[in-house]
Amino acid sequence: MRYLKPLICLLVLTNVTFSCKNNNDDNKTPVTRNIFKDIIKEDYELHTSSQSANAVLVLFGGFPESALDIKREFKILKKAKDHNIAVLYMNYNRKIWLEEQELTQLIEQLHSIFKLHNLPNNKVYIGGFSSGGNMALLVSNALTNKEAHIIPKGVFIVDSPIDLVALYNTAQKNIDRHVSDAAVQESTWLLKTLNSTFGHPNDSLSRYEKYAVFTSKTDNYNNIKNLKNTKIRLYTEPDTLWWKNTMMAKYNELNAYYIKKLYKSLQNHHFKDVSYIATQNKGYRSNGNRHPHSWAIVDTQNLIDWMLNE
């Protein structure tokens, strides 16, 4: 995996003007400027300011996405700066689930970043797109305990493959349909990876349950049970016609189908604040291509309002 070369750039933006000097008082103290810093490291990018942030937003990209990719596809940074929200883009990807050691290391990395840059740890929101949403939920669940220094107030996912058993079955169907060579190649890799790690779901369901965000077959949500009192948003765009025409996929093969099942399960288990947000015709990539599996389905201003509304 290629990483950005370590570099720290300090960009000074003044969104607070100097106070006007009174003609009779040339020594009047000016209003303190808010200095924004763009900090670029190998493992992350942080955009913060000289003032204490109103909130910290931690973002995980999809399977191949770097911090630069997230910034390109998810247009939230300008609005975040307008509301003095620090944004931490993680260069942590190519994961669909987390082994225990990986989860521990990721938590230690977040603690280190927060401490190094003096980020407030009591108003943190974590989100992710596609497999990055799995990371967001799993790490938020692990952080939400009495010993953690960072306890997320909210977490959100964007069209994430939360059910590993469902992912296995859909990959098998994609191979059988052979809609495209690319789809077959990706699905073949998925089956090989899942089989070598967990085995076939029919023979080792408990191993899938151990690592998946949610296993709908058994209504297992154990890996996010700590989030019962955490604000949760589940974004998806269930454009069944697009998926049918593009991938010959049925509704019960989409991420949206299992995300809705998770939503109903969490409601039934009395999670305090869970929202299922199904959008229409919002999914477009930054190049203009229509794709319901996109960061763009998230209304950025509405997300910020949700973060700042205690």
Contacts in CASP RR format, 6 or more apart in sequence:
PFRMAT RR
TARGET T0000
AUTHOR 0000-0000-0000
METHOD contacts of the structure
MODEL  1
MRYLKPLICLLVLTNVTFSCKNNNDDNKTPVTRNIFKDIIKEDYELHTSS
QSANAVLVLFGGFPESALDIKREFKILKKAKDHNIAVLYMNYNRKIWLEE
QELTQLIEQLHSIFKLHNLPNNKVYIGGFSSGGNMALLVSNALTNKEAHI
IPKGVFIVDSPIDLVALYNTAQKNIDRHVSDAAVQESTWLLKTLNSTFGH
PNDSLSRYEKYAVFTSKTDNYNNIKNLKNTKIRLYTEPDTLWWKNTMMAK
YNELNAYYIKKLYKSLQNHHFKDVSYIATQNKGYRSNGNRHPHSWAIVDT
QNLIDWMLNE
1 93 0 8 1.000
1 94 0 8 1.000
2 66 0 8 1.000
3 42 0 8 1.000
3 43 0 8 1.000
3 66 0 8 1.000
3 91 0 8 1.000
4 40 0 8 1.000
4 41 0 8 1.000
4 42 0 8 1.000
4 45 0 8 1.000
4 66 0 8 1.000
4 67 0 8 1.000
4 68 0 8 1.000
4 91 0 8 1.000
5 42 0 8 1.000
6 40 0 8 1.000
6 41 0 8 1.000
6 42 0 8 1.000
7 40 0 8 1.000
8 39 0 8 1.000
8 40 0 8 1.000
8 41 0 8 1.000
9 38 0 8 1.000
9 39 0 8 1.000
9 40 0 8 1.000
10 35 0 8 1.000
10 37 0 8 1.000
10 38 0 8 1.000
11 36 0 8 1.000
11 37 0 8 1.000
11 38 0 8 1.000
12 35 0 8 1.000
12 36 0 8 1.000
13 34 0 8 1.000
13 35 0 8 1.000
13 36 0 8 1.000
13 81 0 8 1.000
14 33 0 8 1.000
14 34 0 8 1.000
14 35 0 8 1.000
15 34 0 8 1.000
15 81 0 8 1.000
15 82 0 8 1.000
16 31 0 8 1.000
16 32 0 8 1.000
16 33 0 8 1.000
16 34 0 8 1.000
17 31 0 8 1.000
18 30 0 8 1.000
18 31 0 8 1.000
18 33 0 8 1.000
19 28 0 8 1.000
19 29 0 8 1.000
19 30 0 8 1.000
19 31 0 8 1.000
21 28 0 8 1.000
22 28 0 8 1.000
32 51 0 8 1.000
33 50 0 8 1.000
34 49 0 8 1.000
34 50 0 8 1.000
34 51 0 8 1.000
34 84 0 8 1.000
35 49 0 8 1.000
35 50 0 8 1.000
36 47 0 8 1.000
36 48 0 8 1.000
36 49 0 8 1.000
36 50 0 8 1.000
36 81 0 8 1.000
37 46 0 8 1.000
37 47 0 8 1.000
37 48 0 8 1.000
37 49 0 8 1.000
37 50 0 8 1.000
38 45 0 8 1.000
38 46 0 8 1.000
38 47 0 8 1.000
39 45 0 8 1.000
39 46 0 8 1.000
39 47 0 8 1.000
39 48 0 8 1.000
39 117 0 8 1.000
40 67 0 8 1.000
42 91 0 8 1.000
43 90 0 8 1.000
43 91 0 8 1.000
43 92 0 8 1.000
43 109 0 8 1.000
44 67 0 8 1.000
44 88 0 8 1.000
44 89 0 8 1.000
44 90 0 8 1.000
44 91 0 8 1.000
44 92 0 8 1.000
44 113 0 8 1.000
45 67 0 8 1.000
45 68 0 8 1.000
45 71 0 8 1.000
45 88 0 8 1.000
45 89 0 8 1.000
45 91 0 8 1.000
46 86 0 8 1.000
46 87 0 8 1.000
46 88 0 8 1.000
46 89 0 8 1.000
46 113 0 8 1.000
46 117 0 8 1.000
47 77 0 8 1.000
47 80 0 8 1.000
47 81 0 8 1.000
47 86 0 8 1.000
47 87 0 8 1.000
47 88 0 8 1.000
47 89 0 8 1.000
48 86 0 8 1.000
48 87 0 8 1.000
48 117 0 8 1.000
48 119 0 8 1.000
49 81 0 8 1.000
49 84 0 8 1.000
49 86 0 8 1.000
51 84 0 8 1.000
52 120 0 8 1.000
53 84 0 8 1.000
53 85 0 8 1.000
53 86 0 8 1.000
53 119 0 8 1.000
53 120 0 8 1.000
53 123 0 8 1.000
54 83 0 8 1.000
54 84 0 8 1.000
54 85 0 8 1.000
54 123 0 8 1.000
54 308 0 8 1.000
55 83 0 8 1.000
55 85 0 8 1.000
55 86 0 8 1.000
55 120 0 8 1.000
55 123 0 8 1.000
55 124 0 8 1.000
55 125 0 8 1.000
55 153 0 8 1.000
55 307 0 8 1.000
55 308 0 8 1.000
56 85 0 8 1.000
56 86 0 8 1.000
56 87 0 8 1.000
56 88 0 8 1.000
56 114 0 8 1.000
56 119 0 8 1.000
56 120 0 8 1.000
56 121 0 8 1.000
56 123 0 8 1.000
56 124 0 8 1.000
56 125 0 8 1.000
57 76 0 8 1.000
57 80 0 8 1.000
57 85 0 8 1.000
57 86 0 8 1.000
57 87 0 8 1.000
57 88 0 8 1.000
57 125 0 8 1.000
57 126 0 8 1.000
57 127 0 8 1.000
57 307 0 8 1.000
58 88 0 8 1.000
58 90 0 8 1.000
58 110 0 8 1.000
58 124 0 8 1.000
58 125 0 8 1.000
58 126 0 8 1.000
58 127 0 8 1.000
58 136 0 8 1.000
59 70 0 8 1.000
59 74 0 8 1.000
59 87 0 8 1.000
59 88 0 8 1.000
59 89 0 8 1.000
59 90 0 8 1.000
59 126 0 8 1.000
59 127 0 8 1.000
59 128 0 8 1.000
60 90 0 8 1.000
60 92 0 8 1.000
60 93 0 8 1.000
60 126 0 8 1.000
60 127 0 8 1.000
60 128 0 8 1.000
60 129 0 8 1.000
60 132 0 8 1.000
60 133 0 8 1.000
60 135 0 8 1.000
60 136 0 8 1.000
61 69 0 8 1.000
61 70 0 8 1.000
61 90 0 8 1.000
61 93 0 8 1.000
61 128 0 8 1.000
61 129 0 8 1.000
61 130 0 8 1.000
61 131 0 8 1.000
61 132 0 8 1.000
61 133 0 8 1.000
61 135 0 8 1.000
62 93 0 8 1.000
62 128 0 8 1.000
62 129 0 8 1.000
62 130 0 8 1.000
62 131 0 8 1.000
62 132 0 8 1.000
62 133 0 8 1.000
63 93 0 8 1.000
63 94 0 8 1.000
63 95 0 8 1.000
63 96 0 8 1.000
63 130 0 8 1.000
63 131 0 8 1.000
63 132 0 8 1.000
64 93 0 8 1.000
64 94 0 8 1.000
65 73 0 8 1.000
65 93 0 8 1.000
65 129 0 8 1.000
66 91 0 8 1.000
66 93 0 8 1.000
67 89 0 8 1.000
67 90 0 8 1.000
67 91 0 8 1.000
70 89 0 8 1.000
70 129 0 8 1.000
70 295 0 8 1.000
71 77 0 8 1.000
71 89 0 8 1.000
72 286 0 8 1.000
73 129 0 8 1.000
73 285 0 8 1.000
73 286 0 8 1.000
73 294 0 8 1.000
73 295 0 8 1.000
73 296 0 8 1.000
74 129 0 8 1.000
74 295 0 8 1.000
74 296 0 8 1.000
74 298 0 8 1.000
74 300 0 8 1.000
75 296 0 8 1.000
75 300 0 8 1.000
76 87 0 8 1.000
76 298 0 8 1.000
76 300 0 8 1.000
76 303 0 8 1.000
76 304 0 8 1.000
77 87 0 8 1.000
79 300 0 8 1.000
79 301 0 8 1.000
79 304 0 8 1.000
80 86 0 8 1.000
80 87 0 8 1.000
80 304 0 8 1.000
83 304 0 8 1.000
83 308 0 8 1.000
85 304 0 8 1.000
85 307 0 8 1.000
85 308 0 8 1.000
86 119 0 8 1.000
88 113 0 8 1.000
88 119 0 8 1.000
90 135 0 8 1.000
92 106 0 8 1.000
92 109 0 8 1.000
92 135 0 8 1.000
93 131 0 8 1.000
93 132 0 8 1.000
95 102 0 8 1.000
95 131 0 8 1.000
95 132 0 8 1.000
95 134 0 8 1.000
95 135 0 8 1.000
96 131 0 8 1.000
96 134 0 8 1.000
96 161 0 8 1.000
96 164 0 8 1.000
96 167 0 8 1.000
97 134 0 8 1.000
97 138 0 8 1.000
97 164 0 8 1.000
97 211 0 8 1.000
97 212 0 8 1.000
98 106 0 8 1.000
98 135 0 8 1.000
98 138 0 8 1.000
98 139 0 8 1.000
98 211 0 8 1.000
99 211 0 8 1.000
103 138 0 8 1.000
103 139 0 8 1.000
103 142 0 8 1.000
106 135 0 8 1.000
106 139 0 8 1.000
107 139 0 8 1.000
107 142 0 8 1.000
107 143 0 8 1.000
107 148 0 8 1.000
110 139 0 8 1.000
110 143 0 8 1.000
110 150 0 8 1.000
111 149 0 8 1.000
111 150 0 8 1.000
113 119 0 8 1.000
114 121 0 8 1.000
114 149 0 8 1.000
114 150 0 8 1.000
121 149 0 8 1.000
121 150 0 8 1.000
121 151 0 8 1.000
122 151 0 8 1.000
122 153 0 8 1.000
123 153 0 8 1.000
124 150 0 8 1.000
124 151 0 8 1.000
124 152 0 8 1.000
124 153 0 8 1.000
124 154 0 8 1.000
125 152 0 8 1.000
125 153 0 8 1.000
125 154 0 8 1.000
125 155 0 8 1.000
125 156 0 8 1.000
125 307 0 8 1.000
126 136 0 8 1.000
126 139 0 8 1.000
126 140 0 8 1.000
126 152 0 8 1.000
126 154 0 8 1.000
126 155 0 8 1.000
126 156 0 8 1.000
127 133 0 8 1.000
127 136 0 8 1.000
127 155 0 8 1.000
127 156 0 8 1.000
127 157 0 8 1.000
127 158 0 8 1.000
128 135 0 8 1.000
128 136 0 8 1.000
128 156 0 8 1.000
128 157 0 8 1.000
128 158 0 8 1.000
128 160 0 8 1.000
129 157 0 8 1.000
129 158 0 8 1.000
129 159 0 8 1.000
129 160 0 8 1.000
129 294 0 8 1.000
129 295 0 8 1.000
130 158 0 8 1.000
130 159 0 8 1.000
130 160 0 8 1.000
130 161 0 8 1.000
130 293 0 8 1.000
131 160 0 8 1.000
131 161 0 8 1.000
132 157 0 8 1.000
132 160 0 8 1.000
133 156 0 8 1.000
133 157 0 8 1.000
133 158 0 8 1.000
133 160 0 8 1.000
134 157 0 8 1.000
134 160 0 8 1.000
134 161 0 8 1.000
134 162 0 8 1.000
134 213 0 8 1.000
136 155 0 8 1.000
136 156 0 8 1.000
136 157 0 8 1.000
137 155 0 8 1.000
137 157 0 8 1.000
137 160 0 8 1.000
137 162 0 8 1.000
137 213 0 8 1.000
137 223 0 8 1.000
137 224 0 8 1.000
137 227 0 8 1.000
138 213 0 8 1.000
138 223 0 8 1.000
138 224 0 8 1.000
140 152 0 8 1.000
140 154 0 8 1.000
140 155 0 8 1.000
140 224 0 8 1.000
140 227 0 8 1.000
140 230 0 8 1.000
141 223 0 8 1.000
141 224 0 8 1.000
141 225 0 8 1.000
141 226 0 8 1.000
141 227 0 8 1.000
142 148 0 8 1.000
142 226 0 8 1.000
143 150 0 8 1.000
143 151 0 8 1.000
143 152 0 8 1.000
144 151 0 8 1.000
144 152 0 8 1.000
144 226 0 8 1.000
144 227 0 8 1.000
144 230 0 8 1.000
145 151 0 8 1.000
145 226 0 8 1.000
152 230 0 8 1.000
153 230 0 8 1.000
153 231 0 8 1.000
153 307 0 8 1.000
154 230 0 8 1.000
154 231 0 8 1.000
154 232 0 8 1.000
154 233 0 8 1.000
154 307 0 8 1.000
155 227 0 8 1.000
155 230 0 8 1.000
155 231 0 8 1.000
155 232 0 8 1.000
155 233 0 8 1.000
156 232 0 8 1.000
156 233 0 8 1.000
156 234 0 8 1.000
156 235 0 8 1.000
156 298 0 8 1.000
156 303 0 8 1.000
157 233 0 8 1.000
157 234 0 8 1.000
157 235 0 8 1.000
157 259 0 8 1.000
158 235 0 8 1.000
158 236 0 8 1.000
158 294 0 8 1.000
158 295 0 8 1.000
158 297 0 8 1.000
158 298 0 8 1.000
159 235 0 8 1.000
159 236 0 8 1.000
159 237 0 8 1.000
159 255 0 8 1.000
159 256 0 8 1.000
159 259 0 8 1.000
159 292 0 8 1.000
159 293 0 8 1.000
159 294 0 8 1.000
159 297 0 8 1.000
160 213 0 8 1.000
160 255 0 8 1.000
160 259 0 8 1.000
161 167 0 8 1.000
161 255 0 8 1.000
161 258 0 8 1.000
162 212 0 8 1.000
162 213 0 8 1.000
162 214 0 8 1.000
162 255 0 8 1.000
162 258 0 8 1.000
162 259 0 8 1.000
162 262 0 8 1.000
163 212 0 8 1.000
163 213 0 8 1.000
163 214 0 8 1.000
163 215 0 8 1.000
163 216 0 8 1.000
163 258 0 8 1.000
163 261 0 8 1.000
163 262 0 8 1.000
164 194 0 8 1.000
164 198 0 8 1.000
164 208 0 8 1.000
164 211 0 8 1.000
164 212 0 8 1.000
164 215 0 8 1.000
165 201 0 8 1.000
165 205 0 8 1.000
165 208 0 8 1.000
165 212 0 8 1.000
165 215 0 8 1.000
165 216 0 8 1.000
165 217 0 8 1.000
166 216 0 8 1.000
166 253 0 8 1.000
166 257 0 8 1.000
166 258 0 8 1.000
167 190 0 8 1.000
167 194 0 8 1.000
168 190 0 8 1.000
168 191 0 8 1.000
168 194 0 8 1.000
168 200 0 8 1.000
168 201 0 8 1.000
168 208 0 8 1.000
169 201 0 8 1.000
169 253 0 8 1.000
170 187 0 8 1.000
170 249 0 8 1.000
170 253 0 8 1.000
171 186 0 8 1.000
171 187 0 8 1.000
171 188 0 8 1.000
171 190 0 8 1.000
171 191 0 8 1.000
171 194 0 8 1.000
172 187 0 8 1.000
172 191 0 8 1.000
173 249 0 8 1.000
173 253 0 8 1.000
174 183 0 8 1.000
174 184 0 8 1.000
174 186 0 8 1.000
174 187 0 8 1.000
174 247 0 8 1.000
174 249 0 8 1.000
175 184 0 8 1.000
175 187 0 8 1.000
175 188 0 8 1.000
175 191 0 8 1.000
177 183 0 8 1.000
177 247 0 8 1.000
177 248 0 8 1.000
178 184 0 8 1.000
179 246 0 8 1.000
179 247 0 8 1.000
179 248 0 8 1.000
183 247 0 8 1.000
197 207 0 8 1.000
198 204 0 8 1.000
198 207 0 8 1.000
198 208 0 8 1.000
198 211 0 8 1.000
199 207 0 8 1.000
201 208 0 8 1.000
205 215 0 8 1.000
205 217 0 8 1.000
205 218 0 8 1.000
208 215 0 8 1.000
209 215 0 8 1.000
209 218 0 8 1.000
209 220 0 8 1.000
209 222 0 8 1.000
210 223 0 8 1.000
211 223 0 8 1.000
212 220 0 8 1.000
212 223 0 8 1.000
213 221 0 8 1.000
213 223 0 8 1.000
213 224 0 8 1.000
213 262 0 8 1.000
214 220 0 8 1.000
214 221 0 8 1.000
214 223 0 8 1.000
214 224 0 8 1.000
214 258 0 8 1.000
214 261 0 8 1.000
214 262 0 8 1.000
214 265 0 8 1.000
216 258 0 8 1.000
216 261 0 8 1.000
216 262 0 8 1.000
216 265 0 8 1.000
219 265 0 8 1.000
221 262 0 8 1.000
221 265 0 8 1.000
221 266 0 8 1.000
221 269 0 8 1.000
227 271 0 8 1.000
228 269 0 8 1.000
228 270 0 8 1.000
228 271 0 8 1.000
228 272 0 8 1.000
229 272 0 8 1.000
229 273 0 8 1.000
230 272 0 8 1.000
230 273 0 8 1.000
231 272 0 8 1.000
231 273 0 8 1.000
231 306 0 8 1.000
232 266 0 8 1.000
232 271 0 8 1.000
232 273 0 8 1.000
232 274 0 8 1.000
232 275 0 8 1.000
233 274 0 8 1.000
233 275 0 8 1.000
233 277 0 8 1.000
233 303 0 8 1.000
233 306 0 8 1.000
234 259 0 8 1.000
234 262 0 8 1.000
234 263 0 8 1.000
234 274 0 8 1.000
234 275 0 8 1.000
234 276 0 8 1.000
234 277 0 8 1.000
235 277 0 8 1.000
235 279 0 8 1.000
235 297 0 8 1.000
235 298 0 8 1.000
236 255 0 8 1.000
236 256 0 8 1.000
236 259 0 8 1.000
236 260 0 8 1.000
236 276 0 8 1.000
236 277 0 8 1.000
236 278 0 8 1.000
236 279 0 8 1.000
236 297 0 8 1.000
237 256 0 8 1.000
237 278 0 8 1.000
237 279 0 8 1.000
237 280 0 8 1.000
237 281 0 8 1.000
237 282 0 8 1.000
237 283 0 8 1.000
237 292 0 8 1.000
237 293 0 8 1.000
237 294 0 8 1.000
237 297 0 8 1.000
238 251 0 8 1.000
238 254 0 8 1.000
238 256 0 8 1.000
238 257 0 8 1.000
238 260 0 8 1.000
238 278 0 8 1.000
238 292 0 8 1.000
239 280 0 8 1.000
239 281 0 8 1.000
239 292 0 8 1.000
240 250 0 8 1.000
240 251 0 8 1.000
240 254 0 8 1.000
242 290 0 8 1.000
242 292 0 8 1.000
243 249 0 8 1.000
243 251 0 8 1.000
243 253 0 8 1.000
243 254 0 8 1.000
243 292 0 8 1.000
244 250 0 8 1.000
251 257 0 8 1.000
255 293 0 8 1.000
256 278 0 8 1.000
259 276 0 8 1.000
260 276 0 8 1.000
260 278 0 8 1.000
263 274 0 8 1.000
263 276 0 8 1.000
266 274 0 8 1.000
267 274 0 8 1.000
279 297 0 8 1.000
282 294 0 8 1.000
282 296 0 8 1.000
282 297 0 8 1.000
282 299 0 8 1.000
283 290 0 8 1.000
283 291 0 8 1.000
283 292 0 8 1.000
283 293 0 8 1.000
283 294 0 8 1.000
283 296 0 8 1.000
283 297 0 8 1.000
284 290 0 8 1.000
284 291 0 8 1.000
284 294 0 8 1.000
284 296 0 8 1.000
285 291 0 8 1.000
285 294 0 8 1.000
285 296 0 8 1.000
286 296 0 8 1.000
END
